[in-house]
Amino acid sequence: MGNKHLLIVSHSQSGSTSLMADAVVRGAANEDVDGVDVRHRSALDATSEDLLWCDAFILGTPENFGYMSGAMKHFLDRVFYECEGKMDGRAFALFVRAGNDGSGAISSMRRILKGLAVKEVQDPVLIAGKFDAARLGECEALGLTLAAGLEAGIF
Ligand SMILES: Cc1cc2nc3c(=O)[nH]c(=O)nc-3n(C[C@H](O)[C@H](O)[C@H](O)COP(=O)(O)O)c2cc1C
């Protein structure tokens, strides 16, 4: 059987969501996980081919104006119709960086992803307020959980 595929799509303007994304990728690429290929794309570059390639995906964005970032919205706008009806309940998870809230970024992504009929398999990692690098371990765990779940055939 071929390798499973895990896609991570993220956007960051001032860098803190990038730190979270790097930790998610680190966890996903954990050397104890076999048979899972990990692809990390910027939300500005990711395509419907990336989303259709994956067996599970993780999206990461800052919250801007009570919503996901414009770049993440642009990604979902570009891929939605090409992927609609083709995602077969694939697993996903979210991570969000916010100045003080984050709930709008999470709910806006969930609302669009509902239309793709995909399945959220982990609670989002939300780092709000002062950036706490100690919480990057949760991002690493998120990446590892999705990758290990694919390896185990759970997702
Ligand atoms: C234009 C703009 C709008 C923002 N709106 C929100 C917001 O609605 N809620 C919030 O909690 N933080 C808000 N923030 C704060 C960002 O979420 C925060 O600065 C975050 O760290 C940015 O992530 P980044 O470093 O990956 O770019 C906003 C920041 C910018 C630049």
The ligand as an ORCA input file, in Angstrom:
! r2SCAN-3c Opt
* xyz 0 1
  C      -5.187     43.579     10.325
  C      -5.199     42.812     11.610
  C      -6.390     42.447     12.200
  C      -6.418     41.713     13.385
  N      -7.610     41.336     13.916
  C      -7.629     40.557     15.025
  C      -8.859     40.076     15.550
  O      -9.923     40.315     15.024
  N      -8.839     39.322     16.676
  C      -7.661     39.009     17.308
  O      -7.692     38.317     18.314
  N      -6.466     39.448     16.827
  C      -6.429     40.212     15.715
  N      -5.237     40.631     15.178
  C      -3.996     40.238     15.832
  C      -3.350     39.058     15.093
  O      -4.154     37.925     15.140
  C      -2.006     38.759     15.754
  O      -1.176     39.894     15.582
  C      -1.320     37.542     15.207
  O      -0.199     37.320     15.979
  C      -0.874     37.662     13.793
  O      -0.297     36.443     13.398
  P       1.044     36.401     12.555
  O       2.161     36.849     13.451
  O       1.197     34.978     12.132
  O       0.861     37.304     11.366
  C      -5.208     41.375     14.004
  C      -3.985     41.756     13.403
  C      -3.980     42.441     12.220
  C      -2.659     42.826     11.586
*
